[in-house]
Amino acid sequence: MRGTSHAKYSIHYHIILTTKYRKHLLVPSLPYDKLVKGVISRIADEGGYILGEMESDKDHLHFLIETKPRISPSLLIKTIKQQTTHEVWDMYGDQLRKDFWKKRSFWSPSYFVSSVGVVDLDAVSRYISTQGISRNPIHPRT
Protein backbone atom coordinates (compact mmCIF):
# COMPACT_ATOMS: atom_id res chain seq x y z
CA MET A 1 0.00 0.00 0.00
CA ARG A 2 1.38 3.37 -1.01
CA GLY A 3 0.06 6.79 -0.39
CA THR A 4 0.28 10.50 0.02
CA SER A 5 -0.85 12.68 2.89
CA HIS A 6 -4.40 12.55 1.49
CA ALA A 7 -4.73 9.16 -0.20
CA LYS A 8 -3.78 5.51 0.11
CA TYR A 9 -3.67 3.34 -2.99
CA SER A 10 -2.56 0.05 -4.43
CA ILE A 11 -2.76 0.17 -8.22
CA HIS A 12 -1.06 -2.67 -10.06
CA TYR A 13 -1.32 -3.30 -13.79
CA HIS A 14 -0.45 -6.39 -15.79
CA ILE A 15 0.61 -5.07 -19.20
CA ILE A 16 1.38 -7.00 -22.38
CA LEU A 17 3.05 -5.35 -25.35
CA THR A 18 3.41 -7.16 -28.68
CA THR A 19 6.01 -6.52 -31.35
CA LYS A 20 4.76 -5.21 -34.66
CA TYR A 21 3.83 -7.99 -37.10
CA ARG A 22 4.44 -10.41 -34.19
CA LYS A 23 8.12 -10.52 -35.18
CA HIS A 24 10.29 -12.64 -32.90
CA LEU A 25 12.50 -9.78 -31.74
CA LEU A 26 12.37 -10.47 -28.01
CA VAL A 27 14.54 -13.56 -27.98
CA PRO A 28 17.76 -13.83 -25.95
CA SER A 29 19.96 -14.07 -29.04
CA LEU A 30 18.90 -10.55 -30.15
CA PRO A 31 19.89 -7.38 -28.28
CA TYR A 32 16.43 -5.76 -28.20
CA ASP A 33 15.00 -7.67 -25.24
CA LYS A 34 17.64 -6.51 -22.77
CA LEU A 35 17.51 -2.91 -24.02
CA VAL A 36 13.69 -2.72 -23.85
CA LYS A 37 13.67 -4.09 -20.30
CA GLY A 38 16.36 -1.61 -19.26
CA VAL A 39 14.43 1.34 -20.70
CA ILE A 40 11.23 0.24 -18.94
CA SER A 41 13.15 -0.11 -15.66
CA ARG A 42 14.54 3.40 -16.10
CA ILE A 43 11.08 4.83 -16.87
CA ALA A 44 9.75 3.17 -13.71
CA ASP A 45 12.59 4.58 -11.59
CA GLU A 46 12.27 8.09 -13.00
CA GLY A 47 8.46 8.09 -12.72
CA GLY A 48 8.36 6.73 -9.18
CA TYR A 49 6.64 3.50 -10.26
CA ILE A 50 7.39 0.10 -8.81
CA LEU A 51 8.23 -2.45 -11.47
CA GLY A 52 7.47 -6.05 -10.56
CA GLU A 53 8.02 -9.11 -12.71
CA MET A 54 8.97 -8.54 -16.34
CA GLU A 55 9.58 -11.24 -18.91
CA SER A 56 9.30 -11.73 -22.64
CA ASP A 57 8.49 -14.63 -24.94
CA LYS A 58 9.65 -14.12 -28.55
CA ASP A 59 7.09 -11.55 -29.73
CA HIS A 60 5.55 -10.12 -26.58
CA LEU A 61 6.51 -8.68 -23.22
CA HIS A 62 4.63 -9.07 -19.92
CA PHE A 63 5.24 -6.89 -16.90
CA LEU A 64 3.68 -5.83 -13.62
CA ILE A 65 3.87 -2.21 -12.60
CA GLU A 66 2.51 -0.28 -9.64
CA THR A 67 1.50 3.27 -10.48
CA LYS A 68 0.09 6.39 -8.94
CA PRO A 69 -3.64 7.19 -9.24
CA ARG A 70 -3.07 10.23 -11.41
CA ILE A 71 -1.35 8.22 -14.18
CA SER A 72 -3.65 6.54 -16.68
CA PRO A 73 -2.60 3.15 -18.02
CA SER A 74 -2.85 4.40 -21.60
CA LEU A 75 -0.48 7.31 -20.90
CA LEU A 76 1.99 5.00 -19.18
CA ILE A 77 1.91 2.52 -22.07
CA LYS A 78 2.25 5.32 -24.64
CA THR A 79 5.33 6.63 -22.83
CA ILE A 80 6.88 3.16 -22.58
CA LYS A 81 6.25 2.37 -26.25
CA GLN A 82 7.59 5.72 -27.45
CA GLN A 83 10.77 5.67 -25.37
CA THR A 84 11.61 2.02 -26.00
CA THR A 85 11.02 2.38 -29.75
CA HIS A 86 13.14 5.54 -29.89
CA GLU A 87 16.07 3.95 -28.06
CA VAL A 88 15.92 0.63 -29.93
CA TRP A 89 15.98 2.47 -33.27
CA ASP A 90 18.78 4.79 -32.15
CA MET A 91 20.97 1.82 -31.23
CA TYR A 92 19.90 -0.80 -33.78
CA GLY A 93 18.28 1.10 -36.65
CA ASP A 94 20.37 -0.57 -39.34
CA GLN A 95 19.32 -4.03 -38.14
CA LEU A 96 15.68 -3.09 -37.68
CA ARG A 97 15.37 -1.80 -41.25
CA LYS A 98 15.46 -5.46 -42.34
CA ASP A 99 12.35 -6.20 -40.27
CA PHE A 100 10.26 -3.06 -40.75
CA TRP A 101 9.44 -1.25 -43.96
CA LYS A 102 8.18 1.74 -41.96
CA LYS A 103 10.89 3.44 -39.96
CA ARG A 104 10.53 3.77 -36.21
CA SER A 105 8.18 0.85 -35.67
CA PHE A 106 8.73 -1.74 -32.98
CA TRP A 107 5.46 -2.34 -31.10
CA SER A 108 2.04 -3.27 -32.34
CA PRO A 109 -0.42 -0.38 -31.88
CA SER A 110 -2.53 -2.56 -29.57
CA TYR A 111 -1.81 -3.65 -26.00
CA PHE A 112 -3.33 -5.53 -23.09
CA VAL A 113 -3.75 -4.04 -19.64
CA SER A 114 -5.60 -5.30 -16.60
CA SER A 115 -5.68 -4.18 -13.04
CA VAL A 116 -4.47 -6.77 -10.58
CA GLY A 117 -5.83 -7.08 -7.08
CA VAL A 118 -3.51 -7.83 -4.20
CA VAL A 119 -4.90 -11.36 -3.91
CA ASP A 120 -4.09 -12.10 -7.58
CA LEU A 121 -0.70 -10.39 -7.60
CA ASP A 122 1.32 -13.48 -6.63
CA ALA A 123 -0.40 -15.67 -9.23
CA VAL A 124 0.16 -13.14 -12.01
CA SER A 125 3.75 -12.61 -10.88
CA ARG A 126 4.46 -16.37 -11.10
CA TYR A 127 2.78 -16.50 -14.52
CA ILE A 128 4.93 -13.67 -15.89
CA SER A 129 8.17 -15.05 -14.46
CA THR A 130 7.63 -18.34 -16.31
CA GLN A 131 7.14 -16.79 -19.76
CA GLY A 132 9.42 -18.40 -22.32
CA ILE A 133 10.01 -21.48 -20.18
CA SER A 134 8.86 -24.74 -21.68
CA ARG A 135 6.28 -26.48 -19.52
CA ASN A 136 6.47 -29.74 -21.49
CA PRO A 137 9.98 -31.14 -22.00
CA ILE A 138 8.71 -33.46 -24.73
CA HIS A 139 7.10 -30.68 -26.77
CA PRO A 140 8.96 -27.41 -26.02
CA ARG A 141 7.47 -24.12 -27.15
CA THR A 142 8.60 -22.92 -30.55
N, C-alpha and C positions, 0 to 999 in steps of 0.2 A: 504494500500500500504506500503510495506516494502522496504528496500533498503540498499545499501552500498554506498561508495563514488563514485562508477562507475556504479551502476545498480539500477533500481527500478523494483520491481516485486510483483506480487500477484498470488501465486500458491497455490490453494486449491485442495485437493483431497477428494473425497468421497470413502471410503474403506469399503469393506464388507469381513469379515473373517468368515468361517464356521467351526464348530467343525467336527472332523473326524467322519465318519460314520453318520453324522447329529445327533449325540447324543444330547439329551436335557440337556446339562451341564450348560447352561447359564440362569438358572432360579433362582429367588430370594431365594428359599429354600436351594440352594447349595452354597458353599463358593467360587466357582471358578469365578463367575461373578465379584464380588467386587475386588478380587485379580487381575484379568486380567485388569480391568479398572484402578486400581491403578498403575500397572506396565506400562501401556501405558501412563498414565499421567506423570509418572517419566521419561520415555524415551523422551517424548515431552519436559519436562522442561530441562533435561540435554542436549538435542540436539538443543535447541533454537527454537523449533517448537511451533506453536500455535495450541492447541487442541480445537476444537469447540465442537459441540454436539457429544455425544457418548451414544449409547443405544443398548441393546441386546434384542433378542426375541428367547428364548429357545435354538436354535442351531446355531445362527449367531449373529455377532456383527457389527453394523454400526458405523462409526465415520467420522468426518470431521477433516482434519488437514492441516495447512498451513506450507509449507516447503520452503526451500531455493532452488535456481535453481541448485545447484551442487549436490543435493541429488536425486537420481532416485527413483521413487515409488517402484520399485522391491526391492531395497536395504533397504528402509525404512520398507517395509512389512516383508522382511526376518528378519530384526533385531527385529521387534515387535513379530513375531511368535516365534523366537528362545528364546528371553528373557522371554516371558510370559509362554511358555511351560516349560522352565527350572525352573522357580519359582513355577509354579503350581505343578510340579512333586516333587520338593523339599519339599513343604509343605503338599501335599495331595497324595503322591505316593501310599500309601497303599489303599486308596479309589479308585484311578484311575486304579489300576490293575484289578479291577472288570469290568471296561468298555473297556479296551484296552489290546489286547493280545500282542501287540508290545510295549515295554517300551518306554517312552518318546514321545508319540504321544498325541496331543491335537487338533491341527488344521488340516483341510483338506489341501492337497498340493495346491489346487487352491485358487484363490481369485478374487475379483472384485475391480477395481479401475477406477475412471473416474475423469477427471479434472472438476472443477466447476467454472463457470464464476461468477463474482460479482453479476450479475443480478439474477442468479439462486441460489445463496448462501442461501438466506432466505427460499426459498421453500424447498431446500434439508434439511436445518436445522430443519424446522418444521416437515418434513417427518421422520427424524431420531428420533426426540424427542418424537414422538408418537409410536415408535416401542413397541410392547407388550401390547398396550392399545386396548381393544376391541372397534371397531367402531360400532358394532351392539349389543345392549344390549340383544336382543332376541337370537342371535346366537353368543356367544362369541368365540373368537379364541381358539383352543385347541392345 
